[in-house]
Amino acid sequence: MTKTIPVTLEPHEQLATFAAGCFWSVQLYFQRLDGVVDTHVGYINGHTENPTYHQVCTGNTGHAEAVQIKFDENKITYESLVKKFFEIHNPTTLNRQKNDVGTQYRSGIYYHSDDQHEIAERVKKDKQENVKDEIVTEIEPAGPFYHAEDYHQRYLEKGGQCARTGCSDRIRCYG
């Protein structure tokens, strides 16, 4: 069963939420960054309350597979996270990342404040100047974030891949 879980933030912490295809590899990328305090995979910006993975996979709930990141802004900036987001996926493919196809695999930045919105728009614009195809990443206010089922949390780490801060081992996504 999925659920929303209240997040407690220290004064120097913020949330960032990104969708960039299958959430397993996206989570592992962000786990490895210095300044990332915690991550959870889940579903965001759909219209079904408490969706399950199987419901989201049908494409009928409107949700994106996403990663919610708690980060220490004294160690890493939101802008750095957004830039990393654009480095780790193809933001020009609509509803697709590699072999994963469907609206749940769309590229999205779900902001938690006006400042985050402004930064996301600026970084997207800067990125667009350096790519030929149109960037289709949606930038929307963060709606309710439903944590994915427990077996999805830190899936690749549980499968033996390194999540240590600074690790540069190639990430292998498998299902």
C-alpha positions, 0 to 999 in steps of 0.5 A: 500500500502506498501512502503519503508520509509527512517529511520533517525538515531541519532549517537548512534542509529542503525537498526536491522532487524529480521524475526521469524514467524508472525511479530506481536508477534516479534514486541511486544517482541522487543517493550518491551526492554529498548533501543528499540526506534522504531519498524515497521513490514514489508517485506524484502529480496524478489523480488517483489517491494512494496509487499502487505500482501496478495502477501507475504502470497502467498509465491510468492514474496520471502519476509519474514515477519520481524521487523525492530528495531531502537535501542539506542546502549548506552542502548542495544547492537546488540548482546543482540538483536540477543540473544533475537531473538534466545530466542523468536522463534524456529530457527530449523524449516524451513519456520515455526513458530508454526502454521504459515507455509510458506517461509514468516515465515522463521527465518532470521537475516538481517544485516546492517553492517559488524559488525552486520554480524559478531555478528550474525554469532557468536551468531548463532554458540554459539546457535548451540552448545546448541541445538540438531537440525540444526539452519536454520536461514538465515543471509543475508544483509538487502535488501529493507524493505517495511513497512506493511500496517498500520493495521499491525503496533503495531497490538497486542498493538492496540488489548490491549496487553501491550507494556510498556518497561519491561512488562512481560505479556504473548504475545498472537498472534491472527489474 
